[in-house]
Amino acid sequence: MGIFLGLSAAITWGTADFLARFAARRVGAYRTMFFMQLFGFAGLTAYLSLRRGGIGFGNLVRHTPGPVWIWTLGAALLNVVATLALYRAFETGVLALAAPVASSYPVLTILLDSWSGEKLTGVRWVGLAAAVAGLVLAATPHIGFDGGSRTDEQTGKTVGERKVATGVGWAVLASAGFGVMFWLLGFRITPVLGGVTPIWIFRVVALLTLAAASSPAGQELRLPDGRVWWLLAGTGCLDTTAFVSTCVGMTTEQVSVVTVLCSLFGAVTVGLAWLFLRERLSRRQWMGIALIFLGIILVST
């Protein structure tokens, strides 16, 4: 069951990120994340309210140990930073490159598992090395996005080089945040709170944090116009579904296995970007992406 849920999360996450790319470029990464979270919060609130016993927030507060709340709050804030960085990578960079770099987060999750006492096999160490080598290759700038590149007269750099550098930087930040967050979810949070409630808390924390930080960060949260609402709704519903599938999967299968399987969302996003956006990368970068996915597969063995 956990394997099925992990693969389902990969498909829904990959599709959600593909939609988020269009939304982020129309209304910005910040507004995309806020309204996406709003749709996810509404859906989960409706589900928990209709479920037997309702949300039960009072019982949740009374019976949940203090340390679990600290872990949950920390993971929720990490999710805000990582998701915002991911959407920023989609907004400013190349989707086919940002997605696999961000999806390499199981490397950090498994390193944390090892630090916590879980021993890594030789195959997993090879997987970690492959993923790191893949990140280096994939992040190397090249010329030739969308049929070529042009030189900026002020900087002397190609547009393609800037897109790679900017997008990869945000994607690496997203990967680091997700790596720690999923470790906390798998080993500190879901064993106590289950697979659905933590994501509802994540949505609440994200909305409050983004609303409070919008003015200091110089971000507007005005309502978007036009058809972008469909993109925001689709992103929010798919992202929430993927999150819940992952957390429920962690309660039925090894955390490392589920984490690696859901991280294959990068392959789905790359496929959609190649099919619909015709994003082109160099052979070296495709080799890097292949090494990232090979590393993800090896660390799951």
N, C-alpha and C positions, 0 to 999 in steps of 0.2 A: 504493500500500500504506500509506504514512504517513497519508494522509487517512482511509482506512478505520479504521486503528488509533486515530487521534485521535478520530473520532466514536464508535468502540466504547468508548473510555475515558470519553467524556462520559456515555454511557448507564450504564455500570457505576458510575462515580463518583456520578452523580446518585442512583442507586438505593441505593448504599452510604450516602450521607449521609442519605437518607430513613430508612433503618433505624437509623442512628446517633442520630437525634433521639430515637427511642423508648428506645434503650438508655441514652443519656445522662440522660434524665429518670427512669430507674428506678435506675441504679447510679452516676450522676454521670459527668461528662466524663472525669475522670482514670482511673477504673477501666475505662470504655468503651474509651479509647484503649489502655490497657495490654493488655487481653485481646484486643482486635481485632488489635493488633500481634502477639500471641502466635500467633493463628491464621494470620496472614500469614507469620510466620517458619516455622511448622511446614510449611505448604504449600510454600514456596520451598525449604526445606531438603530436603524429600522429592524435589522436582523436580530440584534440583541434584545430589543424591546418586545418583539414577537415571540422570542424564545421563552420557553417555560421559566418562570422566575424573573423575567426581564433582565435588565442590565445588572441589577443587584450591586450598585456601586457602594452602598453603605456596608454591606457584608464584605465586599472586596477590601474596603479600607480597614475594617475591623480585624479581618482574619489573615491579611497578608503581612508577613514580617517586614520590618523596617528596611533591612538590607536589600530585599527584593525591590522595594520602591526606588531605592537609590540606583540599583542596577538598571531598572526599567527607565527611569528618568534619563540616566546617562546614555543608554542605548537609543532612546527617542531623540535626544539632542544630536547624537552622532548621525542618526538617520536624516535629520534635517540638513546637516552640513553635507553629508555624502550625496543625498539626492539633489540638493541645490547645485553642487559641483558637477554632478552628472548632467543635469539639464543645461548648465552653463557650457559644458563640453559639447553637447549637441547643438547649442545655439551658435557657438563660435568656431567649432572645429569640423572634422569630417566624421560622419556617423559611423562609417564602416571601420574606422580606426578607433574612435573613442569607446565604442561598445565593448570590443574584446579586451581592451586595456582595463576598463572598469570591471569587467567580469573576471579578472584574475584575482579577486579578493580571497578565494579559498586558500591561496598560498599563505596569507597572513593568518587566516583562521586556524589552519592546521599547525602553523608555527606556535600559535598561542596554545593549542591543544598539547603540543609537545612540552611547552613551558609549564603547563599545568600537570605534567606527569605522564602524558600519553607518549609512548615511544614511537618514533618514525622509522619505518622500514627503509631499506636501501632504495627501493623503487620510488617511494615518496620523495626522498631526497633528490633523486634524478628528476622527478616531476617539478620540484621547486626550482632546480637549476634551469630546466627547460623553460619554465614560465618567466624567470628573470631574464634569460637570454632573449626570449620572445619579446619582452617589453622593450629591451634595448633596440632590437631590430625594428620593431613596429614604430618606435618613437623617433627613428632617424628621419629627418626631413628629406624630402625629395622634390623634384620638379615634375609637374604634370598632372594636376587635378583637372578633371573635366576638359581634357583635350589640350592641356598645356598650362603654363603659368605666365604671369607678367611681373615685371620688376617694379617695385615701389621706388619712385624717384628720390624719396627722402631717406629711406633706410637701406636701399640696395638689396633688400631681400625679396624673394618671390612671394606672391600671395599664398602659394601652396605651402611654403616653409612656415609662414606665420600661422596658418590654419593648423598645421601639425603641432607646432610648439604650444600654441594656446590650448587646443583641444586635448592634447595628451596630458598637459599639466593638470587640468581640471579632472581628467579621467583618473589619473594616478591618485589624486586626493580623494575622489569618490571610492576608488578601490580600497584605500587604506581605511576609510570610515566604515565601509561595508564589512571589511574583514573583522574589525573589532566588534561591530554591532552584531553580526551573526554568531560570533563566539558567545557573546553575552546572552543572546536569545536562546541558543541551544543549551547552554550549561548553567545559566543563572536564572532565566526568566520563565521559559515555557514549562519546565518541570513543575513550577508552582502555579502559574497563571493559565496554563493551557495554550491553545493555538490561536484563539480569536481575540480574547480580551487584550493581550499586549498590543495588537495592531490598532485596536480602538483607542488605547491610551496614546500610542504613537501619533495618531491623527489629531487627537486633542492637543498634545504638546506641540506638534508642528504648526497647527493653526494659531495657537496663542503666541508661539515664538515668532512666527513670520509677521503676524499682525503687530506685535510690540516692536519688532526690529525694523519695520518698513520705513518709518519716518527717519530714524537715525541713519539708516542705510541709504536714504534717498530714493526709496522705491515706492511706487504708487500701486494701490490695490483697487483701482477703479474697475468697474465691471467691463469685461471685454465686449466687443461688438461682433455681430455676424456669426458665421458658421464655426468659428473657433471654439464655441461652446461644445460642439460635438466632439472635437478633438480632446478638450479638457475632460468631458464626461467619460469618453472612452479610455483615456489614460488613467483617470482616477479609479474607474471600476476594474480595469484589467490589473493595474498595479496592486490594488487592495486584494483582489482574488489571488494573485500570485503570492503576496505576503502571507495570507492566511493558509494557502496550500503548503507553503514552506514550513510555517510554524507547526501546523498539524502534522506534517510529515516528520518533523523533528521529534514528535512524541511517539512515533511508531517505528522509526528507523534510526540508524546511527547518524549523528549530527553531521559528521564529515561527509558522508555519502549524500545526504540531502542537500547540503550546502554546495557541493561540487555539481550535482545534477542541475540545480536551479541556476547556477552560474553560467550554464550553457545558453542562457538568454542571449549572450553576445553573438552566438552563431546565428540565431534567428534574426537578430537585428542586422547583422552583416548581410545575410541573404536577402532581406527585404530592401536594404539600401542598394545592393547590387542590382536587384530585379527592377525596382521602381525609380531609383535615383541615378543609376548608372555611375555611382561613385567608383573611381578607379584608384588603385594603389600600385606602388612599384612591386616588383617580384620580391625584393628584399623585405618589404613590409608584409606581404602575404605570407612569406616564410616565417616572419615574426608572429603573425596571428596564428599560424598553424602550430608553432611551438607553444604559444600560450594555451591553446586548446589541448595539445598533447600533455602539457604539464598539468592541466586541470584533471585530465583523465587519469594520469599516473598517480596523482596525490589522492585519488579516490580509491585506489586499490589497496 
